Amino acid sequence: MNIKTAFSDKTDIQEAVEEIQTQLGDFETKLLIFFASSSVTPDKIADRMEAAFPSAETFGCSTSGEIVTGRMLTNSIVAMAFNRQAIKDSKVEVLEDLNRESHRAFNAFERHFDKPMSKMDPKQYVGIILIDGLSGKEEQIMDRIGDFTNVNFIGGSAGDDLKFNSTHVYANGKSYTNAAVLAILEPSTAFTFVKTQSFCPLQQKLLVTKANESNREILEFNNKPAAQAYAEALGTSVADAPNHFMHNPVGVVYEGEPFVRSPQQIKDNSIIFYCGVKEGIELTLLESTDIIASTKEALDSVKSELGGISGIINFNCILRTLELREKGLTDSYGALFSDVPTIGFSTYGEQFIGHINQTATMIVFR
Amino acid sequence: MAGKIKQMIDAFVNQRAQGNTVLEGVVKIKLILKGIDPKMFTPESADDPAIIAKLEELMREFK
């Protein structure tokens, strides 16, 4: 076993970290990724995890709920350890100020891997991004990463258990806000991705004709006030439209595959979203399906594609988690991951190719 | 003039994907998320200078 998971729900940080150390035993950890409830003091957890695993690179973030092999948890810390047989090489960098464009991280990756980002083979390398979930900068950062490389970056926006006060990312002993951790891994085995959103596209199209992109606000769809056009597409009133947000978000659909943009609230006649949408983009109305069934189908498909799975990191939208909690399905969801070392967390946004909502993005290692 | 944007999109997708069909899809999705939907542009589409400038910048950056 070259990938191993551990978790602790102890409230004392030192005891929690020691429990994780104990569970990992004499495993020779080269890289450790961890997700910690916002109940854990950010500076302490970053520092203690680095101190506990001095020969490993460590990175992670705060959450709104955690996932570990077979279980969905709250108020816990989950960790995934990789040894040298699992990961040939890795480099962890931090974008420390998301308001300022910087190439420092990309330059560091190029120096470390001794090749331009544009020449890195997406079948050989995978990127992981963990980003402040309250920064509102996710689409901008993903957009710029995508400009420089074909390496796929997958990840999630850090959470804080729905307090919406402060979210944190961690790297090599330090805690950061308004920041993103970027890691490029060179796994020893094949890997692939899961993007499952449990929505199907409907016929109704909504062309973004006026938007305030920096505020994630759509002012007009189809040259009509956005709230009115969205309500008309659903066949309901503007007053009733917010009741449909959870089950009828919209999405950019490419060859049948939706990239979900979730409405958050109606403000005057416009709609605020959980991620940015550009003018000129055609969106499709979506309808929710069964999260458990669609996730199982996605996992079965990758199992068959890879011929076996040694580890999964799951970035699962908090809105999906809330739906699972509301329906009493968290145990069923956790059970989908019972036979594979898995960690994950409930996110404030998911990243894969771009920034998306109401989705689970996963990296899956053979 | 017309059709330059479609030509540039095709060239950009080729530059990035090098014939890899999976990558072609990824590059097209990235363009859509930037507000440039490849399927909206044909050989008859007007040459919008703002979109042309954006595509030139993208091609320059990916070296």
Chai-1 contact restraints between the chains, C-beta under 6 A:
chainA,res_idxA,chainB,res_idxB,connection_type,confidence,min_distance_angstrom,max_distance_angstrom,comment,restraint_id
A,S118,B,F62,contact,1.0,0.0,6.0,A-B,restraint_1
A,S118,B,K63,contact,1.0,0.0,6.0,A-B,restraint_2
A,G146,B,K30,contact,1.0,0.0,6.0,A-B,restraint_3
A,D147,B,E61,contact,1.0,0.0,6.0,A-B,restraint_4
A,V252,B,I32,contact,1.0,0.0,6.0,A-B,restraint_5
A,Y254,B,I29,contact,1.0,0.0,6.0,A-B,restraint_6
A,K278,B,G35,contact,1.0,0.0,6.0,A-B,restraint_7
A,G280,B,G35,contact,1.0,0.0,6.0,A-B,restraint_8
A,I281,B,G35,contact,1.0,0.0,6.0,A-B,restraint_9
A,I353,B,V26,contact,1.0,0.0,6.0,A-B,restraint_10
A,I353,B,I29,contact,1.0,0.0,6.0,A-B,restraint_11
A,G354,B,L33,contact,1.0,0.0,6.0,A-B,restraint_12
